[in-house]
Every structure is written in structure tokens, then in C-alpha cells.
Amino acid sequence: MGHAMDTTAYISAAPEMTLLGLICVVLIADLFVDDEHRVATFWMAIVSLGITLWVLAATAPLEPTIVFSGAYISDALSQILKVTATGFVAVVFLYSRDYLRANDLHKGEFYVLGLVGLLGMKIMISANSLLTMYLGLETLALSLYALVAIDRNNATSAESAMKYFVLGAIASGALLYGISWVYGVTGTIMLDEIAAVIAADPGVNSLPLWFGLAFLIVGIAFKFGAVPFHMWLPDVYQGARTPVTLYIASAPKLAALAFAIRVLVDGLGGLHEVWADMIMVVAVLSLLVGNVIAIAQTNIKRMLGYSTIAHVGFILLAIFCGTEKGNAAALFYTLTYIVAAAGAFGIIILLSRRGYDAENLSDFKGLNARSPWFAMMMMFLMFSMAGVPPFIGFFGKLNVIDAVLSSGYPGLAVLMVVASVVGAYYYLRVVWYMYFEEAEDQAVLQANNDTRLVLSLNGVAVLALGIAPGWLWALCTAIFASQ
């Protein structure tokens, strides 16, 4: 490796290095900020994200670049996922600020852990080796465990953090075990080299590799929260404070998508017929279990937790196709789902106030009388998640169904349509509560103007993207055509 290679490597990984440096700055600077002026830490975190975005734009690769002896890849997919993840972490911080301040949780740790989690996501997104992927995953997971337990005096938060931690540790172990089997069979942990070994030697495609693959899929399914590895998700969504739930529900889904695509498509694409069946079973179960159990929920965070599981079913069915179209549909669905999820949890935060969390569906009763504008935004977000045209969620579902049909699985497509119809019920119930029930609570919604502005843009975005979805779909298709 000459000097030229070194600079390429450092330029490619500049966003991560910049972010790590800025995390240290925020961490140290926060020590000198007292509780009254904690908003300074918030602004430092936002500025850090801004600088990271600028570095991301400045170091965008022209073609896929693999550096650090094959451990790190920078390509079009990593670029779009990192930019989106950085942007959504900024949105999460903005939505959370007022809530944290009102509930005496406005500590620098929230922002620092959020930034460390983002660093983990970026490492996962650019991982070209199974071990780099694992390191990124653990960086993200450890900051999430701490975030879920950030309200130390809250028994529910502590309980869900413990559940998350124990189950996460088991999933990590399974993942490492799978990595060791794949390494044992192929002799490498680099994803491109694994793909080359599988292509060169058909004899590799046998039981020992399938065994390792099964454990890798356990790790992927757990990260997504897919059935039967979903036990943690509703509990953590409900038990964590709402800003933390908002964080978990948005940006990490991009890292999970990168995890699935890098490992299954880039690394083990040659074994498609082996892993496709496993992914299909997990995806179909997620669709059914998520949509059916969500109907019974009265807690909106828990309901959105089960709905997440159903959405994950769609994303996994898109990956299951094993086609460029399917991968593009998975990326499109994930990007558009995050917009709706961030907005929905943002509105839940907006309805909360000091010492009172708007967690139950009944808290949405009569929202139209209290705030017609935000009732409409929530309606947009619910319609998008339910897949009602012309909202963007409809096109997300349509693209996945189209990809599954193109791959020759009409039965699955019918199942997805039926599941969407079932899912529409519990989303529309929220809309019913907002517009046709009497308000139990007459308090005025309090929020800063910048929060109101971003929340409004977030709500309008699902409609605007739905009216003009073409450019985003073209972008997603181009990313996988270039691979």
C-alpha cells in the first residue's frame, strides 16, 4: 500500500473520523455546560451533524471504493444511507429537545449517545467485512441500550433496557457464531471475497455454510425486529421515553437495511436460493403477526411498534426477490417509512407535556378541535403508513408488490395486499379518534416554532413525495443498477 492508497482510505472514511472527533468535542464541552444552558449541547450536536453532512458531500465517491484492506466500502448506497441517517438524527434531536427539557431529562448524554449511535450506523453502512459490520452493530446497540435506560428513575425504561440488552447480547452471539462458520468455510470475512469464493467453488455451497448463514439471518432479523426475533421491539418502543423511541424507530432502520443488503446481496448473493426461503418465512410471519397484534393495542407507541414489524415484512420481502428491482424497492420503502415514522413519533412528543406522556390512543381524541393543522399532519402520516394513495407509503408498498410479482410470486403479492388492508384498520382508528371523538384533554399544544416548522414539513413531505415519487424511485433504481 503506497502513500496514495492511504490518502484515499482516509478521505473515504473522513465522515466517520469527523463525526468521532466532533463527538469528543461535544462530550468534553458538555462537562462545562450547566443544566440551564443545556441547549448549548443541543446546538453543538446539530452543528456536528451539519459538519458531518458537509464532509459526506465533499468526500462523495465517484465509483465504489474499497479501502482499509477491504474492510470499508464507500459507494452510492452508503452515500444515500449516511446522508439520510445524519439528517434524521438531527430531526430526532430537534423533536426531542422540548420534551427532554420539560421532563428533566435534558442531559448531554442523550445527544452524545445519539451521535455515537450514528457513528455505529455509518460503520455498518460502509462495512465490507463481517467483522466491521459487527463492530458497527455493537457501537449502535450499546448506545441504544444506554439511551433506552436514560431515565434512570423510571422502572419501565429500566425493564425494557434490560430486555433489550439481554436479547441483544444473544443476537450478537448468534451473529458472531454465524460469522465464524462463514469464515471457517470460505476462509475470509470480506464480503466481496466471500462472493468470489462462492462463485468459484460450487462445493462451498453446502450444509456448513448454510448453518452459518442461518445464524447471520438471526442477527439481521433481530436488528430489524422481524418475527420471531421481535420480542424486544414492542416492549422497548413502549418502555423507552418517547424521544428514544423516535430515535430507534428512524435512523437505525437504515443501518439494518445496509446490514441485510451488504451481507445477503453483496456477500452471499450466490446463495440466494438458500437464504430466500428463510427470509420469506421471517417476512411473511412479520407481516401477519405485526398487523394482527397491532389491532389489539391501546398504547400508540406499542401499536406503532407492531406496525414497524409489519413494515419490516415488506422490506424483507423486497430483499427476498434477489433482483435489482427488489433491492431498489427495499431501499425506497425504508427511506419513505422512516419519514412517516419520525413524523408520527414527533406528533406523539408534541402531544406530551410536563409529567404527562401522550401514549394512549385515547390521547388523540378530538385532536382536530385542539389543533386542526397537526391533526391533519398526523392524518397524512397515518395514511402514508396505511398505504393510502396519493401518499408516499402507497408507492412504497406498490413497488415491493411489483418486485415480488416480477419475481413470480403472485401468492405473496396477494398476502401483502390483504395484510395492508388489515393494517389500514388500526391506522384509520387513530384518524377516527382525532376527528370524530370528543377531546378528553383541552390543553394547548406547546412547541417551539422550529419544531412546529420541521414537524409540518415532515407531515407535508409524505404527501409531496407521494405526488412526485418518480425522482426518488429513479435514484433507488440507479444505485442498484450501478452496483
N, C-alpha and C positions, 0 to 999 in steps of 0.2 A: 504493500500500500504506500503510494507516494504521497507527497505533500498535497497534491491536487485532490486526491481522494479525501483526505482529512477535511479540507475546507468544504467539499460537497457534503460530507456527512454532517458537519456542524451546521451548515446552512439549512439542510433538510430538517434537522431537529431543533432549529432555532426557536420555534414557537414553544416547545416543551421547556427548553432551557430558560427562555424569557419568563415563562409562567412560574417556573420553580424559583427563579431569582426574586420575582415580584411577591411570591408567597412569603418568602423570608422577610422581605421589606415590610409587608402588611403585618406579619406576625410580631416582629420587633416593634414596629411603630405603635401597634395596638397596646403594648405594655404601658405606653406613656399617655394613653387616652383615658380619661375618667368616664364614668357612666353617662354623665350629662351630655358629653360630646361624642358619644359612640358613633354618631352619624358620620364622623370623620373616617372611621374604619370602613363604613359602607361606601363612601365615595372613593377611598383608596382601592377597595375591591373592584368597583366599577371601572376606575381608571386602569387598573391592572388588566381587566378583561379587554378594555379598549386597546391598550398597547399590544396585548396578545393577538387581537384581531388584526391589527396593523401589520405585525410581524408575519402572521399567517398569509396575509395578502401579498406581502413583499417577497416571501420565500416560496410562493406557489410553484410547483414543479411543472415543467413543460411536458415531460413524459415520465412514466413511473420510474422512480429512483430507489434502488435498494442499497442501503448503506449499513455501516457498523457490522461488517462481516455477515450481512444477510439478516440481521435481527430486526431491521426497521425499514418500512416501506413508505414512501411518500408518493401518492398518486391522486387522481381526480376524486376517487371515492373518499380518501382520507381528508381531502381538502373540504369537500362539501359537508362532511360529517363534523369536522372540527369547527368550522365556522358556525354551523347551526348550534352545536353543543355550547360553544362560547357565548353565543347570543342568548340562548335560553337560560344559561346560568345567570346572566345579567338580568334577565326578566324575572327570574326567581328571586334574586336579591331585592329587586325593586318592589315586587309584590309583598315580600315578607317584612320589609322594614317597619312599617307602621304596626303590624301585628306583634312583632318581637318587642317593640318599644312599649306597647300597651300591656303586654303580659310579662314585663320584667325579664325578658329573655334576650334583650338586645346586647349580646356579648360578641366580642371579636371572634370567638371560636366558630360561630355559625358561618361567618364569611371565610375564615381560614380553611375550615373543613370543606366548605363548598368548593373552594379553589383547589384544594388537594384532590378532591373527588374529580374535578375537571381534568386535572393532570393525569389521573388514572385513566379517565376516559380517552384522553388523547393518546396515551401509550397503547391502550387496547386498539384504538382505531388504526394506528400505524404499525401494529405488530406484524412482523413477517416470520416470527418464530413462536412456537408454542410456549416457550418459557417467557418471552417478552409479553405475550398475551396474558400469561398467568400473573406476571408482576403488575401489569396494568390493572388487572381484575382485582387483585388484592389491595392495591392502592385505593381503588374506588371503594371496594367493600369495607375496608377498615374505616374510611371516613364516613361512610353511610351508617355503620353500626354506631359510631360516636354521635352522629347527628340525630339518629332516632332517640338516643338517650340524653339529648342535650338538656331536657328539662328534668334535672336530677330528682326533684321532689315529687314527680308525677309517677305514681305506681304503674299506670297503664303504659306509659312510654318505656319505663324500665323493663316491664314484662315483654313488650313487643321487641325491644332491642335484644333481650336475651334470646328470645325465639329466633330472631333473625340471625344472631351471632352463631348459635349452635347449629342451626340448619345450614347457614352459610359455610361454616367450617367443614361440615360433612360434604357439602357440594364441592368445596375446594379440594378436599381429599380425593373425592371421586375423580375430579378433573386431573389432578396430578397423577393419579394412578393410571388413568387413560393415556396421559402424555407419555408415561414411562413405557407402556405397552407399545404405543405407536413408535416410540424411539427404538425399542427393542427389535421391532420387526423391520423398520425401514432404515435404521442406523442414522437418522438425522431428526432434528426438531425444527429445521427451517421448512416453512410451508411450501415454497417453490421446489425445494429438493424432494420433499415427500411426494409432491405431484409427479416429479420426474421419475422417482423410483417406482411408483405405482404404474406409470405409463410404460416404463422399460421392462418391468418384470411382472407378468401376469400372475406368477406363482405367489407373489406377496399378498394377493387378494384372497386371503383365506381366514380361517377362524381366529387366529391370534390377533390379526389386525382388526377384525370385526369386534372382538372383545374390547380392545382399547377404544375403538370408535364409539361403542355403546356408552362408555364412561365419559367420553368427550361430550356426547349428546346430553348426558345428565347435567354436566356443567352448563351447557348452553341453555337447556330448558329451565334450569334453576335461575339463571341470570335473567331470563325473560319472565319468569314466573308462570311457566306453562304447566298445565296439568300433566302428570301427578306431582310436580315439584312446586306446586303453587301455595302450599300450606302457609308459608310466611306472608304472602302478599296482602291478603285482606286484613290480617292482624296488624301488620306494620302500617298499612295505609290508615287504619283506624286509630292505632295506638300512638303513632308519632304525632307531634304537633303539626298543624296544617302546613306551615311553610316547608317543613321537612318532607311531608307527603308530596307537596308540589315539586320539590327537588327530585325525589325518587321517581315521580311519575313522568318527568320530562326528559332531561338530557341523558340519563343513563340508558334509556331505551336505544339511543343511537349507538352507544358502545356495545350493547347486546347484539344489535344488528350487525355491527362490524365484526364482532366475535363470530357470529354464525356464518357470515359470508366469507371471511378470511379463512376460517378453518374448514368449513364444509365445501365451499365452492372453489376457493383458490387452492387449498391444500389437498382436500380429499374428493375433488370433483370427479376423479376417475372411479370412485366407489359409489357414484350416485345411486345406482340401483340397490345398493346395500343400505345406505342411510335414508333413502327416500321413504321407505316403509316405516322406519322408526319415527321420522319427523311427521309423517302423515298421521300416525296413531296419536302422537302427542298433540298435533294441531287440531284434529277432529275432537278429541276429548276436551281441549281447551275451549273450543267453540261452544260445545254443548254445555259443559259444566259452568263456564263463565256466564253464559246468557241465562241459563235456567236459575242458578242460585242468586244472581243479581236481583231477580224479581222479588225475592223474599226479604231483601234488605230494607231496613228503615233508616240506617245511618248512611248518609250520602257518600262519605269517604269510602265506606266499605262497599257500597254499591259500585262506585267508580273503580274500586279495586277489582271486583269480579268482572266489570266490563273491560278492564285492561286485559284480563286473562282471555276474554273473548277476542279482543283486538289482536292479541299475540297469536291466536289461532290463525287469523287471516295472514299475518306477516309470515308465519312458518309455512302456511300452505303455498304462499308465493315462492318461498325458497325451495319448497319441496319439488316444484316443477323442474328445477335444474336447468332452466333456459335463461337466456339474456333477458327476455321479456319478464319472466318471473322475478328475477333479481331486481330489475328496474321497478316492478310493481311493489316489491317488498320495501325498497328504499322510499318510493313515493308514499306508500301507506304510512311508514314510520314517521317521515317528516311531517305529513299532514295530521297524523294522530297527535303528535306532540303539541302542535299549535292548539288543537282543541282541548287537550288535557291541561296544558298550562293555563289556558283561559278559564276552564271550569274550576280548577282549584284556586285560581286568582279571585274568582267571584265568591267562593266559599270564604276565603280570607277577608274579602270586603264585607261580608255579612257578619263576620265575627267582631266583637269589640271586647273591651277590657273584662277579663274574667269570664267571658262567655264565648263559647265556640259554636258557630252555626254548623252543627254536624248532622242534624237530623233532617230528613226530607221535609218535616213539618215546618222547619225554619224558613223554607222557601215560600210558604203560604202567603198569598197576597203581595208578593214582591212587586208586582206590576203597580199596585197602589202606592207603594213606598218609593219606588224608583223605576219608572217606565223604561228608561234607557237601559239600565243594567239588566232588567228583566228581559228586554229584547236581546241583549248580548248573550245572556245565558241561554235563551231560546235558540239563537244561532248555533251556539256551541253544542247544545244537546242535539239539534237537528243534524249537525255535521257528524257527530259521533254515531247517531242512529242511521246515517247514510241516506238522508232525505235530499233529493236534488232541489235547488242547484248548489248545495253546499259541497265543500271540497271532500268531505268524508264519503259522499256518494261516489265520486270519481276514484277515490282510493279503493273502495270495495269493488267497483266496476272493473278496474284494471286487474285486480287479483283474480276475479271470477273469469275475466277474459283470458288471463295467462293459464289458469287451470283448464279451461275449455280447450285452449290451443294445444295443451299437452295431452288432451284426450281423456279427461276425467269428468264427464257430464254429471255423474252422481255426486261428486264433491261439490260441483258448482251449485246444484240444487240444494244440497245441505247448507251451503253458505247463505243462499238466499233465504231459506227457512229460518236459519239462526238469526239473520239480520232482522227478520220480521218479529221474532220473539224479542230480540234486543230492543227494537223500537218501543216496545211497551214501557219499559222502565225509564227510558229517556223522556218519553212523552208524558209520563206521570209527573215528572218534575215541572214540565211546562204547564200541565193542568193545575198543579198546586200554585204556581206563580200567578196564573191568570184567572182561575175560577174559584179559588178558595179565599175565605176571609183571612186577613192578616191577624196573627196572634200577637205580633210584636210591631209596634208603630215607630220604633226608634229610627232616626235619620241615619242613612249610611254615611260614615265618616271616612274620608280618604284624601290624601294629598292630590293635588292637581296632576302631578306627573304620573302617579299610579293610575288615576282615572283615565288619563290620556292613553297610556300603554294598554290598559285593560280594554278600552274602547277599540283601539287599533287591533288588538288581539281578536276581539269578537268580530269586527268587520272583516278581518283577514280571512276567516273561514268562508265568508260569502264571496269576497273579492277573488280569492284563489279558485273558488268553485265556478265563478263566472268565466274566469280565464285560466283554466288549468293547463293549457297547452304547453306553455314555456317550461313549467316545472317537469312535466312528463317528458318533454324533449330533453331536458337536462339529465334526468334519471336514465333515460334510454342511452344518451350519448356516453354516460360514464361507463356503462357495461359494454357498449359497443367498442369502447377504446381499450378495454382490458386485454 
